[in-house]
Amino acid sequence: MPTRNQVGVHFRLMCKTRKKRAKRALGTTLGLMEQDLAYRFDISQSTVSRIVMTWINFMYLEFKKIPLWPPKELVQANMPKIFKQQYPNTRVILDATEVYIDQPHLPDIQQMTFSNYKNSNTFKVLIGISPDGVVTFISSLYPGFISDKELTRQSGIYTLLEPGDSVMADRGFNIEDDLILKGVQLNIPPFLRDKKQFSENELVITRRIASLRIHVERAMEKIKNFHIFDRSLPVQMTDIANRLFFVCCVLTNFQEPLCT
């Protein structure tokens, strides 16, 4: 079984000379649109589109060769001290994010992709982060209307979890019943339910989980720093949205680690 360092070396050897060129070709760092790139390089927009498609597909196929989901022993070996002290069985921290898309032309697709939370048309994706801040799970993109619970069910992550694992998530992930069937524990902030205020112990748990979940928020920020997601994705790019998002997520694993 490869160690984390071996996986990292494989990634770097494979992409050392390609990453900068690929990011420039994609325009991800600056979030440049195809028309802007065409003007800057004095080429046609269709040529830009072909270059973008080529690099996205190439990097996606290369990155797909490397398994993201680490074995439990590797997660335990790289677990930060604060997790070992408070939530030592944490296998993954889950969160969902949404990617804006241009309004689809077909009414039924408009309805399926409309997110009430964002009040816009979006794709929704489930991200898993290891306790030491590495992106270890990336679901496919789903229509924006889907709930966090249904997104998690359909993502395939349940097949990766093992008895004795624990999952950390936000309140929106009402998946405890699903996880119990797998012998997996869910750690989320408590709900008020019918109470007027949290107990002292519940407040401690809420603050503790919030402080640990900051890693997933920082990981999401690194993904969104690829400014191609600053605007809604054009209709012509929705077909490759899964590959584009996957590539940007994996590229964050080359950056400075969130935890040391």
C-alpha positions as CSV (number, residue, x, y, z in Angstrom):
1,M,0.0,0.0,0.0
2,P,1.5,3.4,-1.0
3,T,2.3,5.9,1.7
4,R,1.0,9.4,1.6
5,N,4.5,10.6,0.7
6,Q,4.8,8.1,-2.1
7,V,1.4,9.3,-3.5
8,G,2.6,12.9,-3.3
9,V,5.8,12.1,-5.1
10,H,3.9,10.4,-7.9
11,F,1.6,13.4,-8.3
12,R,4.5,15.8,-8.4
13,L,6.6,13.8,-10.9
14,M,3.6,13.4,-13.1
15,C,2.6,17.1,-13.1
16,K,5.7,19.1,-12.2
17,T,6.2,20.5,-15.7
18,R,2.6,20.4,-16.7
19,K,0.7,22.1,-13.9
20,K,1.7,25.8,-14.6
21,R,1.1,25.4,-18.3
22,A,-2.2,23.7,-17.7
23,K,-3.4,26.3,-15.3
24,R,-2.6,29.0,-17.7
25,A,-4.3,27.2,-20.5
26,L,-7.4,26.7,-18.5
27,G,-7.4,30.3,-17.3
28,T,-8.4,29.0,-13.9
29,T,-6.0,31.1,-11.8
30,L,-7.3,34.4,-13.2
31,G,-10.7,33.2,-14.0
32,L,-10.3,34.4,-17.6
33,M,-13.2,33.7,-19.9
34,E,-12.7,32.2,-23.3
35,Q,-13.3,35.4,-25.2
36,D,-10.8,37.2,-23.1
37,L,-8.2,34.5,-23.6
38,A,-8.8,34.5,-27.3
39,Y,-8.1,38.3,-27.4
40,R,-5.0,38.1,-25.3
41,F,-3.4,35.3,-27.4
42,D,-4.8,36.5,-30.7
43,I,-6.5,33.3,-31.5
44,S,-10.1,32.3,-32.1
45,Q,-12.5,31.6,-29.3
46,S,-13.1,28.1,-30.8
47,T,-9.3,27.4,-30.5
48,V,-9.3,28.5,-26.9
49,S,-12.3,26.2,-26.2
50,R,-10.4,23.3,-27.8
51,I,-7.3,24.0,-25.7
52,V,-9.4,24.2,-22.5
53,M,-11.1,21.0,-23.3
54,T,-7.9,19.2,-24.1
55,W,-6.2,20.2,-20.8
56,I,-9.2,19.5,-18.7
57,N,-9.6,16.0,-20.2
58,F,-5.8,15.3,-20.0
59,M,-5.4,16.3,-16.4
60,Y,-8.6,14.6,-15.4
61,L,-7.5,11.3,-16.9
62,E,-4.1,11.6,-15.3
63,F,-5.4,12.5,-11.8
64,K,-8.0,9.7,-12.0
65,K,-5.2,7.2,-12.0
66,I,-4.3,8.1,-8.4
67,P,-6.7,6.9,-5.6
68,L,-7.8,9.8,-3.5
69,W,-9.4,7.8,-0.7
70,P,-6.6,6.8,1.8
71,P,-6.7,3.7,3.9
72,K,-7.7,4.1,7.5
73,E,-4.1,3.5,8.8
74,L,-2.9,6.4,6.7
75,V,-5.5,8.7,8.0
76,Q,-4.7,7.7,11.6
77,A,-0.9,8.1,11.0
78,N,-1.4,11.7,9.7
79,M,-4.1,12.8,12.1
80,P,-3.4,16.2,13.8
81,K,-3.1,16.0,17.6
82,I,-6.3,18.0,18.3
83,F,-8.3,15.4,16.4
84,K,-6.6,12.5,18.2
85,Q,-7.6,14.1,21.5
86,Q,-11.2,14.9,20.7
87,Y,-12.4,12.8,17.7
88,P,-9.8,10.1,17.1
89,N,-11.9,8.0,14.8
90,T,-12.6,10.7,12.3
91,R,-12.2,9.3,8.8
92,V,-13.5,12.3,6.8
93,I,-15.0,15.8,7.2
94,L,-17.9,16.3,4.8
95,D,-19.3,19.5,3.2
96,A,-21.2,20.4,0.1
97,T,-20.7,23.3,-2.2
98,E,-22.4,24.7,-5.2
99,V,-21.1,25.9,-8.6
100,Y,-23.1,28.5,-10.4
101,I,-24.2,27.8,-14.0
102,D,-25.9,29.8,-16.6
103,Q,-29.6,29.3,-16.8
104,P,-30.3,26.3,-18.9
105,H,-32.6,26.7,-21.9
106,L,-34.9,23.8,-21.2
107,P,-37.5,24.5,-18.5
108,D,-37.2,21.1,-16.8
109,I,-33.4,21.5,-16.6
110,Q,-33.9,25.0,-15.1
111,Q,-36.1,23.5,-12.4
112,M,-33.8,20.6,-11.6
113,T,-30.8,22.8,-11.2
114,F,-32.4,25.6,-9.3
115,S,-31.1,26.0,-5.8
116,N,-33.4,27.6,-3.3
117,Y,-30.4,28.2,-1.0
118,K,-28.5,30.1,-3.7
119,N,-31.6,31.4,-5.5
120,S,-29.8,30.5,-8.7
121,N,-29.1,27.6,-11.1
122,T,-26.3,25.5,-9.7
123,F,-24.5,22.2,-9.6
124,K,-24.0,20.7,-6.1
125,V,-21.0,18.6,-5.1
126,L,-20.0,16.7,-2.0
127,I,-16.4,17.1,-0.8
128,G,-14.6,15.0,1.7
129,I,-11.5,16.3,3.6
130,S,-9.2,14.2,5.8
131,P,-8.5,15.5,9.3
132,D,-5.1,16.7,8.1
133,G,-6.7,18.8,5.3
134,V,-6.3,16.7,2.2
135,V,-9.1,16.4,-0.4
136,T,-9.9,12.7,-0.3
137,F,-13.4,12.5,-1.8
138,I,-15.1,14.4,-4.7
139,S,-18.5,13.4,-5.8
140,S,-20.0,13.9,-9.2
141,L,-21.9,17.2,-9.7
142,Y,-25.6,16.9,-9.0
143,P,-28.5,19.3,-9.8
144,G,-28.7,22.2,-7.4
145,F,-32.1,21.2,-5.9
146,I,-30.8,18.0,-4.2
147,S,-30.6,17.9,-0.4
148,D,-27.4,17.3,1.5
149,K,-28.7,14.0,2.7
150,E,-29.7,12.7,-0.7
151,L,-26.4,14.0,-2.2
152,T,-24.5,12.0,0.3
153,R,-26.5,8.9,-0.4
154,Q,-26.0,9.1,-4.1
155,S,-22.4,10.2,-3.9
156,G,-21.0,6.7,-3.2
157,I,-19.1,7.6,-0.1
158,Y,-21.0,5.1,2.1
159,T,-19.2,2.3,0.2
160,L,-15.9,3.7,1.3
161,L,-16.6,4.0,5.1
162,E,-15.8,1.2,7.5
163,P,-17.3,0.1,10.8
164,G,-15.7,2.2,13.6
165,D,-15.2,5.2,11.4
166,S,-16.7,8.6,12.4
167,V,-17.8,11.3,10.0
168,M,-17.8,15.0,10.9
169,A,-20.2,17.3,9.2
170,D,-22.5,20.4,9.5
171,R,-26.1,20.3,10.8
172,G,-27.5,20.0,7.3
173,F,-26.2,16.4,7.0
174,N,-29.0,14.5,8.7
175,I,-27.4,11.2,7.8
176,E,-27.1,9.5,11.2
177,D,-29.6,6.8,10.4
178,D,-27.7,5.9,7.3
179,L,-24.4,5.8,9.0
180,I,-25.6,3.7,12.0
181,L,-26.4,0.9,9.5
182,K,-22.7,1.0,8.5
183,G,-21.4,1.1,12.0
184,V,-20.2,4.6,11.5
185,Q,-20.7,7.5,14.0
186,L,-21.8,11.0,12.9
187,N,-20.4,14.1,14.7
188,I,-22.4,17.2,14.0
189,P,-23.3,20.2,16.1
190,P,-26.4,19.6,18.3
191,F,-29.9,20.9,17.3
192,L,-32.0,23.1,19.5
193,R,-35.1,21.2,18.7
194,D,-37.8,22.2,21.2
195,K,-35.3,23.8,23.6
196,K,-34.9,27.6,24.0
197,Q,-31.1,27.4,24.3
198,F,-28.2,24.9,24.3
199,S,-26.9,23.4,27.4
200,E,-23.3,24.2,28.4
201,N,-22.1,20.8,27.2
202,E,-23.9,21.3,23.8
203,L,-22.2,24.7,23.4
204,V,-18.8,23.1,24.0
205,I,-19.5,20.5,21.4
206,T,-20.7,23.1,18.9
207,R,-17.6,25.2,19.4
208,R,-15.3,22.2,19.2
209,I,-16.8,20.9,16.0
210,A,-16.8,24.4,14.4
211,S,-13.1,24.9,15.3
212,L,-12.2,21.5,13.7
213,R,-14.4,22.1,10.6
214,I,-12.4,25.2,9.8
215,H,-10.2,22.8,7.8
216,V,-12.9,22.0,5.4
217,E,-13.9,25.6,5.0
218,R,-10.3,26.5,4.2
219,A,-10.1,23.6,1.7
220,M,-13.3,24.9,0.0
221,E,-11.7,28.4,-0.1
222,K,-8.6,27.0,-1.9
223,I,-10.9,25.3,-4.5
224,K,-12.8,28.5,-5.0
225,N,-9.6,30.4,-5.4
226,F,-9.5,29.0,-8.9
227,H,-11.4,32.0,-10.1
228,I,-13.0,30.2,-12.9
229,F,-15.8,29.6,-10.4
230,D,-16.3,33.3,-9.7
231,R,-18.8,33.5,-12.5
232,S,-21.5,31.0,-13.5
233,L,-20.2,28.4,-15.9
234,P,-21.3,28.9,-19.5
235,V,-23.8,26.5,-20.9
236,Q,-21.1,25.1,-23.3
237,M,-18.9,24.1,-20.3
238,T,-21.6,22.3,-18.3
239,D,-20.7,19.0,-20.1
240,I,-17.2,19.1,-18.7
241,A,-18.1,20.6,-15.3
242,N,-17.5,17.4,-13.5
243,R,-14.0,17.1,-14.9
244,L,-13.2,20.8,-14.4
245,F,-14.2,20.7,-10.7
246,F,-12.4,17.5,-10.1
247,V,-9.1,18.9,-11.6
248,C,-9.3,22.0,-9.5
249,C,-9.9,20.0,-6.3
250,V,-7.0,17.7,-6.9
251,L,-4.7,20.6,-7.7
252,T,-5.3,22.0,-4.2
253,N,-3.5,18.9,-2.8
254,F,-0.3,20.3,-4.5
255,Q,-0.5,23.5,-2.5
256,E,0.7,24.1,1.0
257,P,-0.9,21.7,3.5
258,L,-3.7,23.0,5.7
259,C,-2.3,21.1,8.7
260,T,1.3,20.3,9.5
